[in-house]
Amino acid sequence: MSSYKNVSKNNLRERVEQSGVILAIPCLRCSQQNKKCIMSEISKRCSECIRDGRCKCVEMASSDLAWKKLLEAQRKLDEDEEATLAKLLRLKKQRKLLQKHAGQFIQTDIKDVEELEKLEEEEEWRAVEERAKQEAERKEQELIVAMLNSGGANGLVVDDSSWLAAFSSPNQLLLNTPESYYGNSNSIFFKRFDLSNFSADEIEDVVRICQEKGFVLPSVYEGNYNAVDRLIEMKTFPIIRKYNMAFHAYSPIAGGFLSKTPQYIKEGGQGRWDASTFFGKLYHGMYNKPNVLEFLEKFGKIASTQANCSQAEMAYRWIAFHSQLKGELGDKIIIGARFGPQLTEVLDALKWGPLSDETVKEIDGLWDVVKDDPPAEHRALIEELLKRMDMKY
């Protein structure tokens, strides 16, 4: 027999002996030689027959059905053992938990250890949520500071050919930044210059300085615009139209405000409406005002009684079809969806097209509720919040 076959035979024999069982009724050869007959499901031969090179066991007293019966019994024992160990571990955990909260168990109306376990899990989950909230707030603060202080001019490069300037004064933006940033209309640094959150006077200053220095003129203005934030129509739209700038509207449902109820806002809410976070303070400062909440209540009634749709859908359809945005001038809506289904929901809403004339008239009439004391401009609020937090602006 070749060396390879010997190695293979010995390996198989060892595996059978390691994984097999001793048969109560041995095969003929093992019976004659008074040896243990070890069989395994991996082979039709016992270990002794493999050792002797026999092709099969004579009068083997085990069948495939018998092996399946054995394996099923072993599997059941394994499952029972696993379940018993799991129960033992849980009992040990419950014992420690009961020792830890023994005083609370005695002095309260907690009925059993299972109820104590549930309370413990809720406390742990609240701790996890609190840590997550703190981490999210930290990242939000870092993001806003990065926005305000990116580059030499508080701008943000948004792609290979566009530069967005946000939250800066014209002097910070243009006079204190190297001219190589801007070049001229043939600049290789960017070809499109966008502004965001500048006042009407500041837009005028930016255009003037760009014209004096031969810089690329701003061609897009990005601003907060929705059914409740319409002051921009009177102050900013005339200026950007004067200089042929397109308008890109962000926050078309006011950061979710137009989809909420006044009660939700008053109670503090969650996520961006959690008043303990940076952005929560920002949004409450903008929208948590009596007249703005009155607007929201009436807005909700219009959606349910006239438009027969959700408040969010009505807000999106209003800005898409009835606001001062004009697609032929390059105007766009920035949809801040966090998840795919949210984006799908917005696009499906827009498929319904314009609202009825009566609904639009009612929505436009709501502006009278807030126009004398509209939602605060978030730029000023950000500046104030950063000062309170002793953060650099």
C-alpha positions as CSV (number, residue, x, y, z in Angstrom):
1,M,0.0,0.0,0.0
2,S,1.4,3.4,-0.9
3,S,2.4,5.9,1.8
4,Y,-0.4,8.3,0.8
5,K,-3.0,5.6,1.3
6,N,-1.6,4.6,4.6
7,V,-1.8,8.2,5.8
8,S,-5.3,8.6,4.6
9,K,-6.4,5.3,6.2
10,N,-4.8,6.2,9.5
11,N,-6.4,9.7,9.5
12,L,-9.8,8.1,8.9
13,R,-9.3,5.6,11.6
14,E,-8.3,8.3,14.1
15,R,-11.4,10.4,13.2
16,V,-13.7,7.4,13.7
17,E,-12.2,6.6,17.1
18,Q,-12.4,10.3,18.2
19,S,-16.0,10.9,17.0
20,G,-17.4,7.4,17.2
21,V,-19.2,5.2,19.8
22,I,-18.6,1.6,21.0
23,L,-21.2,-0.7,19.6
24,A,-23.0,-3.0,22.0
25,I,-23.1,-5.6,19.3
26,P,-19.7,-5.6,17.5
27,C,-19.1,-6.5,13.9
28,L,-17.9,-10.1,13.1
29,R,-14.2,-9.3,13.0
30,C,-14.1,-7.3,16.3
31,S,-16.2,-10.1,17.9
32,Q,-13.7,-12.8,16.8
33,Q,-10.7,-10.8,17.9
34,N,-12.4,-9.6,21.1
35,K,-11.8,-5.9,20.3
36,K,-13.9,-2.8,20.8
37,C,-16.0,-2.0,17.7
38,I,-16.0,1.7,17.3
39,M,-18.3,3.2,14.7
40,S,-19.0,6.7,13.5
41,E,-21.4,8.3,11.0
42,I,-18.5,9.4,8.9
43,S,-17.7,5.8,7.7
44,K,-19.4,2.5,7.0
45,R,-16.5,0.7,8.6
46,C,-15.4,0.4,12.2
47,S,-11.9,1.6,13.3
48,E,-10.5,-2.0,13.3
49,C,-11.8,-2.8,9.8
50,I,-10.3,0.5,8.6
51,R,-7.0,-0.5,10.3
52,D,-7.0,-3.9,8.5
53,G,-7.9,-2.4,5.2
54,R,-11.3,-4.2,4.9
55,C,-13.8,-2.8,2.5
56,K,-16.7,-3.3,4.9
57,C,-17.7,-4.6,8.3
58,V,-19.3,-8.0,8.2
59,E,-22.6,-8.3,10.0
60,M,-22.6,-4.7,11.1
61,A,-25.4,-4.2,13.5
62,S,-26.0,-0.5,12.8
63,S,-28.1,1.1,10.0
64,D,-28.4,4.7,8.7
65,L,-31.7,4.9,10.5
66,A,-30.1,3.8,13.8
67,W,-27.4,6.5,13.3
68,K,-30.0,9.2,12.7
69,K,-31.8,8.1,15.9
70,L,-28.5,8.4,17.8
71,L,-27.7,11.8,16.4
72,E,-31.2,13.1,17.1
73,A,-30.9,12.1,20.7
74,Q,-27.5,13.8,21.0
75,R,-28.8,16.9,19.4
76,K,-31.7,17.1,21.9
77,L,-29.3,16.6,24.8
78,D,-27.1,19.5,23.4
79,E,-30.2,21.8,23.2
80,D,-31.3,20.9,26.6
81,E,-27.8,21.5,28.0
82,E,-27.6,24.9,26.3
83,A,-31.1,25.9,27.6
84,T,-30.2,24.8,31.1
85,L,-26.9,26.7,31.0
86,A,-28.7,29.8,29.7
87,K,-31.3,29.5,32.5
88,L,-28.5,29.1,35.1
89,L,-26.8,32.2,33.8
90,R,-30.0,34.1,34.0
91,L,-30.7,32.9,37.5
92,K,-27.2,34.1,38.6
93,K,-27.8,37.4,36.9
94,Q,-31.2,37.8,38.7
95,R,-29.6,36.9,42.0
96,K,-27.0,39.7,41.6
97,L,-29.7,42.1,40.5
98,L,-31.8,41.3,43.5
99,Q,-28.9,41.8,45.8
100,K,-28.0,45.1,44.1
101,H,-31.6,46.5,44.4
102,A,-32.7,44.7,47.6
103,G,-33.7,47.9,49.3
104,Q,-35.6,49.2,46.3
105,F,-37.4,45.8,46.1
106,I,-38.4,45.9,49.7
107,Q,-39.6,49.5,49.8
108,T,-41.5,49.7,46.5
109,D,-44.3,47.8,44.9
110,I,-42.1,45.8,42.6
111,K,-43.7,42.3,42.4
112,D,-40.9,40.0,41.2
113,V,-37.4,39.8,39.8
114,E,-38.7,39.9,36.2
115,E,-40.2,43.4,36.9
116,L,-36.9,44.4,38.5
117,E,-35.1,43.2,35.3
118,K,-37.3,45.3,33.1
119,L,-36.7,48.4,35.2
120,E,-32.9,47.8,35.0
121,E,-33.1,47.4,31.2
122,E,-35.0,50.7,30.9
123,E,-32.5,52.5,33.1
124,E,-29.6,51.1,31.0
125,W,-31.4,52.1,27.8
126,R,-32.0,55.6,29.1
127,A,-28.3,55.8,29.9
128,V,-27.4,54.7,26.3
129,E,-29.8,57.3,24.9
130,E,-28.4,60.0,27.0
131,R,-24.8,59.2,25.9
132,A,-26.0,59.1,22.3
133,K,-27.7,62.5,22.7
134,Q,-24.6,64.0,24.2
135,E,-22.5,62.7,21.4
136,A,-24.9,64.0,18.8
137,E,-24.9,67.4,20.4
138,R,-21.1,67.4,20.5
139,K,-21.0,66.6,16.8
140,E,-23.6,69.3,16.0
141,Q,-21.6,71.9,17.8
142,E,-18.4,70.8,16.0
143,L,-20.3,71.0,12.7
144,I,-21.6,74.5,13.2
145,V,-18.2,75.8,14.4
146,A,-16.6,74.1,11.4
147,M,-19.1,75.8,9.1
148,L,-18.5,79.2,10.7
149,N,-14.8,78.9,10.7
150,S,-13.9,76.8,7.6
151,G,-11.3,78.4,5.4
152,G,-10.2,82.0,5.8
153,A,-13.6,83.3,4.9
154,N,-16.1,81.1,6.7
155,G,-17.0,79.5,3.4
156,L,-17.6,76.0,2.3
157,V,-16.4,74.2,-0.8
158,V,-19.4,72.2,-1.9
159,D,-18.0,70.6,-5.1
160,D,-15.1,71.0,-7.5
161,S,-16.5,74.1,-9.2
162,S,-18.7,75.8,-6.6
163,W,-18.0,77.7,-3.4
164,L,-20.6,78.5,-0.8
165,A,-20.1,81.4,1.6
166,A,-22.2,81.3,4.8
167,F,-22.5,83.3,8.0
168,S,-19.7,85.8,7.0
169,S,-19.7,89.5,6.7
170,P,-18.7,90.9,3.3
171,N,-15.4,92.2,4.8
172,Q,-14.6,88.8,6.3
173,L,-15.6,87.1,3.1
174,L,-13.8,89.2,0.4
175,L,-11.4,91.7,1.9
176,N,-9.7,89.5,4.4
177,T,-9.3,86.5,2.1
178,P,-6.4,86.1,-0.4
179,E,-7.4,87.2,-3.9
180,S,-6.1,84.0,-5.3
181,Y,-9.1,82.3,-3.8
182,Y,-11.3,84.2,-6.2
183,G,-9.2,85.1,-9.3
184,N,-11.5,86.1,-12.1
185,S,-14.0,84.5,-14.3
186,N,-11.3,82.1,-15.5
187,S,-10.4,81.1,-12.0
188,I,-9.5,77.4,-11.7
189,F,-10.5,77.4,-8.0
190,F,-14.2,77.7,-8.6
191,K,-16.6,78.8,-11.3
192,R,-19.7,79.4,-9.3
193,F,-19.9,81.5,-6.2
194,D,-22.9,80.9,-3.9
195,L,-24.1,82.9,-0.8
196,S,-26.1,81.6,2.1
197,N,-27.8,83.5,5.0
198,F,-26.5,86.9,4.0
199,S,-28.7,90.0,4.6
200,A,-30.0,92.0,1.6
201,D,-27.4,94.8,2.4
202,E,-24.6,92.2,2.7
203,I,-25.5,90.8,-0.7
204,E,-25.3,94.3,-2.2
205,D,-21.8,94.7,-0.5
206,V,-20.6,91.3,-1.8
207,V,-21.7,92.1,-5.4
208,R,-20.0,95.6,-5.2
209,I,-16.7,94.2,-3.9
210,C,-16.7,91.5,-6.5
211,Q,-17.3,94.0,-9.3
212,E,-14.6,96.3,-8.0
213,K,-12.0,93.5,-7.8
214,G,-13.1,91.5,-10.8
215,F,-14.1,88.5,-8.8
216,V,-16.6,85.9,-9.8
217,L,-20.1,87.3,-9.0
218,P,-22.4,85.2,-6.8
219,S,-25.0,83.3,-8.9
220,V,-26.9,81.4,-6.3
221,Y,-28.4,82.3,-2.9
222,E,-29.3,79.6,-0.4
223,G,-31.8,80.5,2.2
224,N,-34.4,79.3,4.7
225,Y,-37.7,79.6,3.0
226,N,-41.1,78.0,3.8
227,A,-44.7,78.8,4.4
228,V,-44.0,80.3,7.9
229,D,-40.6,81.9,7.0
230,R,-41.6,84.4,4.3
231,L,-39.8,87.6,5.4
232,I,-37.2,86.7,2.9
233,E,-39.7,87.4,0.1
234,M,-39.7,91.1,0.9
235,K,-36.1,91.6,1.9
236,T,-34.0,89.2,-0.1
237,F,-35.9,88.1,-3.3
238,P,-35.8,91.6,-4.9
239,I,-32.0,91.8,-4.4
240,I,-31.2,88.3,-5.8
241,R,-33.5,88.9,-8.8
242,K,-31.7,92.2,-9.4
243,Y,-28.4,90.4,-9.8
244,N,-29.8,87.3,-11.6
245,M,-29.1,84.9,-8.7
246,A,-31.0,81.7,-8.4
247,F,-32.6,80.8,-5.0
248,H,-32.0,77.4,-3.4
249,A,-34.5,77.0,-0.6
250,Y,-33.6,74.9,2.4
251,S,-35.8,73.9,5.3
252,P,-39.0,73.7,3.2
253,I,-41.0,72.4,6.1
254,A,-39.2,74.6,8.7
255,G,-37.0,71.9,10.1
256,G,-40.1,69.7,10.6
257,F,-42.0,72.4,12.5
258,L,-44.8,72.5,9.9
259,S,-45.4,68.8,10.3
260,K,-45.8,69.0,14.1
261,T,-48.5,70.1,16.5
262,P,-48.3,73.1,18.9
263,Q,-48.4,70.7,21.9
264,Y,-45.4,68.7,20.6
265,I,-43.4,71.9,20.3
266,K,-44.4,73.1,23.8
267,E,-43.5,69.8,25.4
268,G,-40.0,69.9,24.0
269,G,-40.0,67.1,21.5
270,Q,-37.2,64.9,20.4
271,G,-34.2,65.0,18.0
272,R,-33.8,68.5,16.7
273,W,-36.7,69.7,18.9
274,D,-35.0,68.5,22.1
275,A,-34.5,71.9,23.9
276,S,-31.5,70.6,25.8
277,T,-29.4,70.3,22.6
278,F,-27.7,73.0,20.5
279,F,-30.0,72.7,17.6
280,G,-33.0,72.2,19.9
281,K,-32.3,75.6,21.4
282,L,-31.9,77.0,17.9
283,Y,-35.3,75.7,16.6
284,H,-37.2,76.6,19.8
285,G,-35.7,80.1,19.6
286,M,-37.0,80.4,16.1
287,Y,-40.5,78.8,16.3
288,N,-41.6,78.4,19.9
289,K,-43.5,81.7,20.1
290,P,-47.2,82.2,20.8
291,N,-48.0,83.7,17.4
292,V,-46.0,81.2,15.5
293,L,-47.6,78.3,17.4
294,E,-51.0,79.9,16.5
295,F,-49.9,79.8,12.8
296,L,-49.0,76.1,13.2
297,E,-52.4,75.2,14.8
298,K,-54.3,76.9,11.9
299,F,-51.9,75.4,9.3
300,G,-52.8,71.9,10.7
301,K,-56.5,72.6,10.4
302,I,-56.2,73.7,6.8
303,A,-54.3,70.5,6.0
304,S,-56.9,68.2,7.6
305,T,-60.1,70.0,6.6
306,Q,-59.3,71.5,3.2
307,A,-56.2,70.0,1.6
308,N,-57.0,66.5,2.9
309,C,-53.4,65.6,3.3
310,S,-50.6,65.7,5.9
311,Q,-49.2,69.0,7.0
312,A,-45.8,68.0,5.5
313,E,-47.3,67.3,2.1
314,M,-49.1,70.6,2.1
315,A,-46.0,72.5,3.0
316,Y,-44.0,70.8,0.2
317,R,-46.7,71.4,-2.3
318,W,-47.0,75.0,-1.3
319,I,-43.3,75.8,-1.7
320,A,-43.1,73.8,-5.0
321,F,-46.1,75.2,-6.7
322,H,-47.2,78.4,-5.0
323,S,-44.2,80.2,-3.5
324,Q,-41.9,82.7,-5.2
325,L,-39.5,80.0,-6.5
326,K,-39.3,79.8,-10.3
327,G,-37.7,76.8,-11.9
328,E,-37.0,78.7,-15.1
329,L,-34.6,81.0,-13.1
330,G,-32.7,78.1,-11.7
331,D,-34.5,78.0,-8.3
332,K,-34.4,74.7,-6.4
333,I,-35.7,73.1,-3.2
334,I,-33.2,71.4,-0.9
335,I,-34.9,68.3,0.6
336,G,-33.1,67.3,3.8
337,A,-34.3,63.7,4.0
338,R,-32.4,61.5,6.4
339,F,-33.6,58.2,5.0
340,G,-34.7,56.8,1.6
341,P,-38.3,56.4,2.6
342,Q,-38.5,60.1,3.7
343,L,-37.3,61.2,0.3
344,T,-39.8,58.9,-1.4
345,E,-42.6,60.3,0.7
346,V,-41.7,63.9,-0.4
347,L,-41.5,63.0,-4.1
348,D,-44.8,61.2,-3.9
349,A,-46.4,64.2,-2.2
350,L,-45.2,66.5,-5.0
351,K,-46.8,64.2,-7.6
352,W,-50.2,65.4,-6.4
353,G,-49.4,68.8,-8.0
354,P,-50.7,72.2,-6.9
355,L,-53.0,72.8,-4.0
356,S,-56.5,74.2,-4.6
357,D,-56.9,78.0,-4.9
358,E,-58.9,78.1,-1.7
359,T,-56.2,76.2,0.2
360,V,-53.5,78.5,-1.1
361,K,-55.5,81.5,-0.1
362,E,-55.9,80.2,3.4
363,I,-52.2,79.5,3.7
364,D,-51.2,82.9,2.4
365,G,-53.6,84.5,4.8
366,L,-51.8,82.8,7.7
367,W,-48.8,85.1,7.0
368,D,-50.8,87.9,8.7
369,V,-50.5,86.0,12.0
370,V,-46.7,86.1,12.1
371,K,-45.6,88.9,9.7
372,D,-45.2,91.5,12.5
373,D,-43.2,89.1,14.7
374,P,-41.9,86.3,12.4
375,P,-39.7,83.4,13.3
376,A,-36.3,84.7,14.4
377,E,-33.5,84.5,11.9
378,H,-31.4,81.5,12.7
379,R,-28.1,83.3,11.9
380,A,-28.6,85.7,14.8
381,L,-29.7,82.9,17.1
382,I,-26.6,80.8,16.2
383,E,-24.4,83.8,17.1
384,E,-26.1,84.2,20.4
385,L,-26.0,80.5,21.3
386,L,-22.3,80.3,20.5
387,K,-21.6,83.3,22.7
388,R,-23.5,81.7,25.6
389,M,-21.5,78.5,25.1
390,D,-18.3,80.5,24.9
391,M,-17.6,79.1,21.5
392,K,-15.8,80.9,18.7
393,Y,-17.9,82.5,15.9
